[in-house]
């Protein structure tokens, strides 16, 4: 799923996990050599921005 430029890049993002309190999304990102390079986190508010409006 594309979550926009705050999460997705030209590289592969993997292992998404939301913290128990629901505030953060953690994920890993592979580099150009397909080696897992780093882990990142963002606020889960970006998920709410992507939800369809009802």
BELKAKA-V933300 format. One record per residue. N is the residue number from 1. OMEGA is omega in whole degrees, -180 to 180 (none if undefined). Layout:
N;OMEGA
N;OMEGA
This chain:
1;179
2;179
3;178
4;-173
5;177
6;-180
7;-173
8;179
9;176
10;-179
11;-177
12;174
13;-174
14;170
15;179
16;179
17;178
18;-179
19;-179
20;179
21;176
22;-174
23;-174
24;173
25;176
26;178
27;175
28;178
29;175
30;175
31;-176
32;178
33;-178
34;174
35;179
36;-172
37;-176
38;170
39;-177
40;172
41;176
42;175
43;178
44;176
45;179
46;178
47;179
48;179
49;-177
50;-180
51;176
52;177
53;-180
54;none
